[in-house]
Structures are given as structure tokens and as C-alpha cells.
Amino acid sequence: MSITIENAEIEALLADLTQTTRRSAPDLLLELLRRERERLADDWQREAAAAIASGRLLHERWKAAEDIDPRPIDEILAYDENGLPV
């Protein structure tokens, strides 16, 4: 597969890096792409862990909260013989 990039800044940066590191452009691009993929995966894992922790905290707070109405659910949602709320 061939990639054509027509951007002067990219070409200059790539030329500078190839000269500085003495590595080929494809090798540098491959390494940079792999690093970016790893960074994104790490970000996703961090965000997923934060979401799970947030959900656990919310659940703990909900379980620790006092009941506003201690009646059984059947008494709270009472309906008559016609299915209308009492």
C-alpha cells in the first residue's frame, strides 16, 4: 500500500526525524502509529475504569440513602379493581 501526503510541515518533520534518528520514514511512521494506538487504548481503559468507579460510587450512595417512604411498593402503587390509582 502506498500513502501520499502532500503537506510541507509533515514532510519537513519526517525528514528531520529520519535524519536525526537515522531510521527510515516507514519505520518512523509505523512506530508513531503504534504509539498513538496504544495511547488511545490506554485512554479508553482509563475512561472505562473511571466510569465503573463512578457507577460503583453512585450505587453505594443509593444503597446508603434512607428510604423516603418505607411502605411496601404494593401500597405505594395501589390500584382499585378497575386498574385506576387509589
trRosetta pair geometry for C-beta under 8 A, 3 or more apart (Angstrom, degrees):
i j d omega theta_ij theta_ji phi_ij phi_ji
5 10 5.3 -78 145 103 133 148
5 11 7.1 176 102 -60 103 82
7 10 4.1 60 86 13 111 113
7 11 6.6 169 85 -13 57 86
8 11 5.7 -58 -146 39 31 111
8 12 6.2 30 156 -20 67 107
9 12 5.8 -55 -146 37 30 110
9 13 6.2 27 157 -16 65 107
10 13 5.9 -56 -145 39 29 108
10 14 6.0 27 158 -17 65 111
11 14 5.8 -57 -143 40 27 110
11 15 6.2 29 157 -20 63 108
12 15 5.8 -54 -146 36 28 110
12 16 6.3 29 154 -19 63 107
13 16 5.7 -55 -148 36 31 112
13 17 6.2 25 156 -15 66 108
14 17 5.8 -55 -143 40 30 108
14 18 6.2 30 158 -19 65 107
14 25 5.5 43 176 -128 118 105
14 28 6.8 153 -143 91 80 142
14 29 7.6 4 -123 -63 118 97
15 18 5.9 -54 -144 37 28 109
15 19 6.3 24 157 -15 63 109
16 19 6.0 -62 -151 39 27 107
16 20 6.0 21 156 -16 66 113
17 20 5.7 -55 -137 41 31 109
17 21 5.7 3 172 5 69 115
17 23 7.7 -39 142 57 86 99
17 28 5.4 120 123 -148 127 154
18 21 6.6 -64 -130 52 21 91
18 22 7.5 68 171 -103 53 14
18 23 6.3 -113 -131 72 61 58
18 24 6.7 15 -133 -147 111 19
18 25 5.4 -34 -77 -67 133 71
18 28 6.3 -109 -78 -16 75 147
19 22 7.4 14 -171 -71 24 53
21 28 6.7 132 61 -89 147 114
23 27 4.7 -109 170 86 109 128
23 28 5.4 131 100 -55 118 91
24 27 4.6 93 60 7 84 105
24 28 7.0 -153 93 -5 43 87
25 28 5.7 -57 -146 38 32 111
25 29 6.1 29 159 -17 67 108
26 29 5.8 -56 -143 40 30 110
26 30 6.1 33 158 -22 65 107
27 30 5.8 -54 -147 35 28 112
27 31 6.4 26 156 -17 63 107
28 31 5.9 -58 -149 37 29 109
28 32 6.2 27 155 -17 66 109
29 32 5.7 -56 -145 39 31 111
29 33 6.2 30 157 -18 66 108
30 33 5.9 -57 -147 38 28 109
30 34 6.3 28 155 -18 64 107
31 34 5.7 -56 -147 37 30 111
31 35 6.3 32 154 -20 65 106
32 35 5.7 -53 -148 35 31 113
32 36 6.4 30 154 -19 64 106
33 36 5.7 -53 -147 36 32 111
33 37 6.4 33 154 -19 64 105
34 37 5.7 -54 -148 36 32 111
34 38 6.3 31 153 -18 65 107
35 38 5.7 -57 -149 38 30 111
35 39 6.2 33 152 -22 66 106
36 39 5.6 -51 -145 34 32 113
36 40 6.4 31 155 -18 64 105
37 40 5.8 -55 -150 37 30 110
37 41 6.4 31 152 -19 64 106
38 41 5.6 -54 -147 37 32 112
38 42 6.3 33 153 -20 66 105
39 42 5.7 -54 -148 36 30 111
39 43 6.4 33 152 -20 64 105
40 43 5.5 -50 -147 35 33 114
40 44 6.3 35 153 -20 64 104
41 44 5.6 -53 -149 35 32 112
41 45 6.4 31 153 -18 65 105
42 45 5.7 -54 -147 37 32 110
42 46 6.3 33 153 -19 65 106
43 46 5.7 -56 -149 37 30 112
43 47 6.2 27 155 -17 66 108
44 47 5.8 -56 -146 39 30 109
44 48 6.2 31 154 -20 65 107
45 48 5.7 -53 -144 37 31 112
45 49 6.3 31 155 -18 64 106
46 49 5.8 -56 -148 37 29 110
46 50 6.3 28 153 -18 64 107
47 50 5.6 -53 -146 37 32 112
47 51 6.3 34 154 -21 64 105
48 51 5.7 -53 -148 35 31 112
48 52 6.5 32 153 -18 64 104
49 52 5.8 -52 -148 36 32 111
49 53 6.3 32 153 -18 65 106
50 53 5.7 -54 -146 38 31 111
50 54 6.2 34 153 -21 65 107
51 54 5.6 -53 -146 36 30 113
51 55 6.4 32 154 -19 63 106
52 55 5.7 -54 -149 36 31 112
52 56 6.4 32 152 -19 64 105
53 56 5.7 -53 -148 35 32 112
53 57 6.4 33 153 -19 65 105
54 57 5.7 -53 -148 35 31 112
54 58 6.4 32 153 -18 64 106
55 58 5.7 -53 -147 37 31 112
55 59 6.3 32 154 -19 65 106
56 59 5.6 -55 -148 37 31 112
56 60 6.3 32 154 -20 66 105
57 60 5.7 -53 -146 36 31 111
57 61 6.4 29 155 -17 64 106
58 61 5.9 -56 -148 38 29 109
58 62 6.2 30 154 -20 64 108
59 62 5.7 -56 -147 37 30 112
59 63 6.3 26 157 -16 66 107
60 63 5.9 -56 -145 39 29 108
60 64 6.2 22 157 -15 64 112
61 64 5.8 -61 -143 41 29 107
61 65 6.5 44 154 -40 64 99
62 65 5.8 -42 -153 11 31 117
67 70 4.9 100 105 -86 136 66
69 76 6.0 103 120 -97 141 123
71 75 4.2 -99 168 82 121 128
71 76 5.4 146 91 -53 114 85
72 75 5.1 92 62 7 77 101
72 76 7.3 -148 98 -5 40 89
73 76 5.5 -56 -145 38 38 112
73 77 5.9 0 167 15 74 108
74 77 6.7 -68 -133 59 23 82
74 78 7.1 65 155 -84 57 70
75 78 6.0 -4 -160 -56 34 108
77 85 7.8 -80 -161 -118 56 94
78 85 7.0 88 82 -158 63 63
78 86 4.2 -40 111 28 109 125
79 83 5.4 -5 173 -149 133 34
79 84 6.3 144 -156 68 82 25
79 85 5.9 -55 -102 -94 68 38
79 86 6.5 -165 -111 -24 15 86
80 83 7.3 -56 69 11 64 17
80 84 5.3 -10 38 59 105 83
80 85 7.8 35 -3 110 84 9
80 86 5.5 124 -49 -80 85 86
